Amino acid sequence: MSIKEAGLEFGTKIPNELIKIRADQMEMGQQLTERINGVDNRVKALDAKVEKKFAEVDARFDALEASMTAMQGDMKTVQGDIKTMQGSQMQMMEILIAIQRKLDVN
C-alpha cells in the first residue's frame, strides 16, 4: 500500500468513524430518553398511590375527629347527669338529716 492509498483510506475512515460515533450518540440518547420516560411513568404511578393513601388517611382522620366530637358531647351530657345526680343526692342527704333530727328531738 502506498502513502497515497493509506492517506485516502485514512481520510475515508475518519468521516465513517464520526458517522458511527454520531449514530451511537443518538442511540444512547434514545435509550436515555426511554429510561427517563420509564422512570417518569413509575414516579407518576407512585405519586397516584401516595395521593390515594393520603386521601384515605384524611378520611380516617375526619371520621376520627367526628367521633371525638360526638364523644365530647356525650361526656358533657354525662357530666351534666353526674351534677344532677349529685344535687339529688345532696337533697336526699338533707332530707335524711332532717328526719334524723326530728327523730332525735322526739
Summary of the structure (lengths in Angstrom):
residues: 106
radius of gyration: 44.9
end to end distance: 149.6
largest distance: 150.9
contacts: 206
relative contact order: 0.03
helix: 97%
strand: 0%
